Amino acid sequence: MQTIEIRQGDTVQLKLNLTENGQPFVPDQEKVVFSVGRYKDLLFSLEAVDGVVKIPHEKTQALNPGEYKFDVRVYDADKNLVATPMVGVFRVLEVVNHDLL
């Protein structure tokens, strides 16, 4: 299980290194989706483009500091779940100052 740490309010780009049978996985018709939630509540989902998930600051700013769960899921062209190759902890760290000086 992996852990991702971010600061509340930061913009983050995550490079997803997915493999299939030990080889790099390059989606063809599949959609790769990164999701963050707590318990059974989905907080946000973003589609990966070229193996990169871009999380804007609006998404991280809305999260309270603490631990959440994340997963990466692969869907086929018909939106059927194919695999969940990554799961882990998504930790949001507190910041002192939210204002721009």
N, C-alpha and C positions, 0 to 999 in steps of 0.2 A: 504494500500500500504506500502511495506517495503522499507527501505533504507539500502544499503550495502555500507560501506566506506572502501576503501583500499588505501594504499600508492602506488604511481607510482613506478613500478619495484619490488613490493613485490610478493612473492609466497603465494597463499591463498588457504585454504581448507574450503569449505562451506558445512555444514551439512544441507541438505534439509529435513525439517520436513513436509512432505506432509500427508494430511488426506483425507479420503473419507467417507462421512457421519459420521464425528466425530471420526472415527477410523484411526489409522496409515495406510497409503497406502504403501504396499509393492509390487513393480512391479513383475509380473510373466513373461509374455511375452512382456510387454511394455518396451519402451525405454524412459528414462527421459533425456531431453536435456535442458541445461542452456545456454541462449544466451544473448549477450550484443550488443547494437547498439545505433545509434544516428539518430533521425528522422526515415527514412526508410532504412538506411544503416546498414546492419549487420556487426559487427566488428569481432566477434568470437562466436562460439558455441562449447560446450563441453558436452560430455555425462556423466551423473552421474553414479557412480558405487557404489552400496550398499548405496545409499542415499547421497553420498559425491561427490562434484565437486571439482576437483583439478585444480586451475588456475596457470599455470607456470608464472614465472616472465617475460618471453618474451611477454606474452599477455598484462600484465599490464604496462610494460615499454613502449610499443608502443602507449599507450593511453595518450593523453594530459590531464592535470588536468582539471577537470570539471565534469559536470553531464551527465550521459548516462542513458539509460533505460535498464532494464533486464526483461526477462521472463523465466519461467520454463514451458516446454510443455511436454506432455505425448503422445507418439505415439504407435500405435499397431504394431504387427509383420509385417503388410503390409505397414508400414510407413504412415498410416492415422492418422491425428491429432485426439486425443481422448479428451484432456482437456488442459487448460492453468491455472493451479492452483495457480500460483504466478506471480505477476508483481510488478515492483517497480523501484526505483532510484538506480543506480550504480554510486557512487561518487568516483572519483579518486582524491586523495589529492596530492599536490605537495611535492616534497622532495628537500632538499638543495644540497645534494651531491650524485651524481650517481657513483662516482669512489670508488674503493676499495683502502684503504691506505696500 
